[in-house]
Structures are given as structure tokens and as C-alpha cells.
Amino acid sequence: MKVTLDERAVLLGEYIVENNATVRSTAREFSISKSTVHKDVSERLKYLSPSLYAEVKTVLDINKAQRHIRGGLATKQKYLENPVHPSKLANKKK
């Protein structure tokens, strides 16, 4: 069954609001690109369903405000799992 662009924009918006999802996680869930998700919920949805657009914008604004924290946590986890050897750090400082 094919879904129209308008229907897809509404589906994406509803998913983001119901799950407090990020653009990236929504793209992964629907197997589409982040650019497509962003365009659908920021441009198309504004004209299709202004009330849903407002809800989605609120969720995405919160995600945007928190992304630097999530990025820092991801980096911390990366180095906990695979620490850098001290000799490599010494070579970079020279």
C-alpha cells in the first residue's frame, strides 16, 4: 500500500509526538532519510495539520536543546568501551 506524501507527514508527526522521538530515530523507524523526515514535519505538516505541527515542533525543540548532552554521553561511552592508550595521547601533544 502506497502512502501519499501528506499521509506520511502526518504519520511521522504522530510518531514523533507519541514517542518523543528524534528525527534520526524516526528516520530509522520508517526506513527513510533524516532529510525526508525533517522536510515532512517542518514544511509539509505546517500546512496539513497546524496543531500537530506545533506539538512536533515542541518535541524537536526539546531534542535540539538536549543534543549536546546526548553527544557528550555517547562520546563518554565510546571511550569507556575502547579507551585510548596513553602513549597515543603523548604523541599528539608533541
C-alpha positions as CSV (number, residue, x, y, z in Angstrom):
1,M,0.0,0.0,0.0
2,K,1.4,3.4,-1.0
3,V,1.3,6.3,1.3
4,T,1.0,9.8,-0.1
5,L,3.4,12.5,1.0
6,D,0.7,14.2,3.1
7,E,-0.2,11.0,4.8
8,R,3.5,10.2,5.5
9,A,4.0,13.7,7.0
10,V,1.1,13.2,9.4
11,L,2.3,9.6,10.3
12,L,5.8,10.9,11.1
13,G,4.4,13.8,13.2
14,E,2.2,11.5,15.2
15,Y,5.1,9.1,15.7
16,I,7.4,11.9,17.0
17,V,4.8,13.2,19.4
18,E,3.8,9.8,20.7
19,N,7.3,8.6,21.3
20,N,9.2,11.9,22.0
21,A,11.3,10.7,19.1
22,T,14.2,12.4,17.4
23,V,14.4,12.9,13.7
24,R,17.2,10.3,13.5
25,S,15.2,7.6,15.4
26,T,12.1,8.4,13.3
27,A,14.0,8.1,10.1
28,R,15.4,4.7,11.3
29,E,11.9,3.5,12.3
30,F,10.3,4.4,8.9
31,S,13.4,3.5,6.8
32,I,13.7,6.9,5.2
33,S,16.4,9.6,5.4
34,K,16.6,12.2,8.1
35,S,16.3,14.9,5.4
36,T,12.9,13.5,4.4
37,V,11.6,13.3,8.0
38,H,12.8,16.9,8.6
39,K,11.2,18.2,5.4
40,D,7.9,16.4,6.1
41,V,7.5,17.6,9.7
42,S,8.9,21.1,9.3
43,E,7.4,22.1,5.9
44,R,4.5,19.9,4.8
45,L,3.0,19.3,8.2
46,K,2.7,23.0,8.9
47,Y,0.0,23.3,6.2
48,L,-1.6,19.9,6.7
49,S,-2.1,20.0,10.5
50,P,-1.0,23.2,12.3
51,S,-1.9,21.8,15.7
52,L,0.2,18.6,15.2
53,Y,3.0,20.7,13.7
54,A,3.1,22.8,16.9
55,E,3.3,19.6,19.0
56,V,6.1,18.2,16.8
57,K,8.0,21.5,16.9
58,T,7.9,21.4,20.7
59,V,9.3,17.9,20.9
60,L,12.0,18.7,18.3
61,D,13.0,21.9,20.1
62,I,13.5,19.9,23.3
63,N,15.6,17.4,21.4
64,K,17.7,20.1,19.9
65,A,18.3,21.7,23.3
66,Q,19.4,18.3,24.7
67,R,21.5,17.0,21.8
68,H,24.8,18.4,23.1
69,I,24.2,16.4,26.3
70,R,23.5,13.2,24.4
71,G,26.5,13.7,22.2
72,G,28.7,14.1,25.3
73,L,27.3,10.9,26.8
74,A,27.9,9.0,23.6
75,T,31.5,10.1,23.5
76,K,32.0,9.2,27.1
77,Q,30.5,5.7,26.5
78,K,32.7,5.3,23.4
79,Y,35.9,5.9,25.4
80,L,34.7,3.7,28.3
81,E,34.3,0.8,25.9
82,N,37.5,1.5,24.0
83,P,40.0,3.6,25.9
84,V,42.8,5.5,24.2
85,H,46.2,4.2,25.1
86,P,48.3,6.9,27.0
87,S,51.2,6.6,24.5
88,K,48.9,7.7,21.7
89,L,47.9,10.8,23.8
90,A,51.6,11.6,24.4
91,N,52.3,11.6,20.6
92,K,49.5,14.0,19.9
93,K,50.7,16.6,22.5
94,K,54.1,17.0,20.8
